[in-house]
Amino acid sequence: MQTLSNAIQVNHCLLKEVVKDAKLLVDATCGNGLDTLFLARNAQGAHIYAFDIQQKAIDNTKEITKEYVKNISYICDSHINIKKYVRDKSIDAVLFNLGYLPEAAHEITTHADTVIKTVDIVKDLLKTNGIISIVAYPGHDEGYNEYLSLLKYTKMMDKHIFTACWYRLHNHINAPALCWIEKQG
Ligand code: SAM
């Protein structure tokens, strides 16, 4: 692990083990494609679904992952429609990296209600020991809303079926927060 202060790096470090033997992975917010690229590089032969509502994000992700294109379905649609594309209850991991595309309009961002509804759908598509990982950004208004909504939602999850935990820097204001949800065996 390079640094504990970067939630994305911590997430990738934790995910490496999960992704290694995965068959089905989802990047729910592919953006510039860095998370999709991470998945493609570290999974041996898994199929990856990469979602984003912006065509620009899909194009960026296609460009950065062109070496792995045969393993990736690029889907320009909201993650809330995931069941239109993935019906098997066999997802190894779903990644959410919330917020907006840095160089695009910041108004096009993830929203708490959609994220919660999508997490509620994908939790039932996970295989046993499958993971949902979410990087949230409490430093901007909608990000703070998402963070609070997710804290509330994950606290209420059935502890006999899911383990929900949070990672956040304690002495940094507005640091990103990482949520991990694991479906138990
Ligand atoms: N994972 C990306 C990467 O590695 O570059 C970064 C993701 S960026 C912080 C968040 C992305 O979520 C934006 O590209 C935005 O268009 C996308 N987004 C917002 N609402 C969405 C939705 N309902 N479904 C899918 N993507 C969404």
Residues whose N, C-alpha, C, O or C-beta is under 5 A from the ligand:
A	BS01	SAM	A28 T29 C30 G31 N32 G33 L34 D35 F51 D52 I53 Q54 A57 D77 S78 H79 N97 L98 G99 Y100 L101 I108 T109 T110 T114
